[in-house]
Amino acid sequence: MWKTFYIKSHERGILYYRGDFRRILRPGHYRRPWFGQWQIVPHDLSQPEAKIDNLELLLQTHLSGLQAHLQIVQTAFGETALVCLGQRWVSVAPNQLRAFWRGFVDVQIHRFNLEDSLELASEFVTQIRGMTIEGLKKVQLSESEIGLLYVQDNFLRPLGPGEYAFWTFSRKVEVRVFSQVNPKPEFPSEEVLIEQHPEFVATHCLSVQLDSDTVAIVRYKGKVIAILPPCSRKLFWQGVEIAEINVVAQPKLPQRLVAELVSGLTETLSLSYEALHLLEVPAQHVGLLYLDQVLQETLPPGLHAWWIFGRSFKTEAIDLRLQMLEISGQEILSRDKVPLRLNLTASFRVVNPILAKSALADIPGFLYKELQLGLRSAVGTRSLDTLLEDKGAIDASVADYIRPKVSDYGIKIESVGVKDIILPGEIKAILSKVVEAEKSAQANVVRRREETAATRSMLNTAKVMEDNPVALRLKELEVLERIAEKIDHINVNGGLESILTDLIQIKSQ
């Protein structure tokens, strides 16, 4: 009994008997005994690569039969192949055996020796554009970019604008892309590039190497892009400008550099922070410069900057304006043992900053302590009554005490004054009673004096009226007028006419 097999036109069949390869069958009809152990495995030629088990062993026993149907690709160590299958491309890794069906598509094989070059020729790079192929690393660089080719982490050569592809079988291949628009590239192992690849540095870069007493300002198109400290070694793309400055001979920056590095762009100021010591002296102030802990000079108002490398800088601004110092809540006993709390204010100015800072570590603290001592001395030698009667004596005493003390330190005391003298509660109550008694006695004296004066005035008036009846009558009319202002009507016995008649008669006499 027979079994019929049919192989289609786009297929190939592999005939096995009892699991052993016999041959490859072309399209058509085939008959084999049904009870035999024959097997035909069809392969679709739309999949160009032939997946055949034990291919390497079969090539030894059936080479001619296989070559009639298959394109065999076998690579050695250090060799790879690029296989074109119509519109498709596949790669064959080193030391690999692969087979492709003949006839259905045009198979083209291109072999490459990896020991000679890892780079794929440009004509192949163009043909595989847009494809992902195993073992190939593709890179595309624009006209503003440059690539550095590293193999096994070792720099090999630079790459200009264009398309590249490199074999990565059994090797680490990396292309590090840098923008040439950015003039400050961050190269890996920059020291190695400088030492081992001087031709690359000379062609593409500008190398900066500084001594221990030199800094460099790097500008690109007029803009500061880097400030290099002493002993620096750095690579930049060609086109930058390098200005070297000896920081030993010129530790302080001229005003043109201060304006550029400090008062200019924000990006430039951020670069300057780590390289400069800055001091801004306001108006009505004076600056002091300490170099290696030694006072060097005074500085006028304005912005000042120094290179920090190799030296210890310290600066401060001293206020030359009139300053106020408050001495508050001082608890002091008067001579008669009365506890008082006083608030003192003093105004001063620094007239010799160098002398003041050389002799005093803390100017306000020194003045505060001395004013405390002067206040205690002035209050402790006077009684409460004396203090209350003449508070200005305290001011004069404290001023006489403090002025000689501070004049030797370049400080001038302009004024000293007691703002408040605060008494204990019980002393306040006693003084209030004393004042109340004094004011009451004064009021009694004034009242008695006024009463005596009033009595004397009344007596003089009575004497005038006694000697002058007309004045008495006028006084009566005045009284009547005042009464009439306060009531609606008044009755006069005898009538007003008699009063006026008597007045006329008195006047005619």
Summary of the structure (lengths in Angstrom):
residues: 509
radius of gyration: 57.9
end to end distance: 194.0
largest distance: 194.0
contacts: 1365
relative contact order: 0.04
helix: 33%
strand: 38%
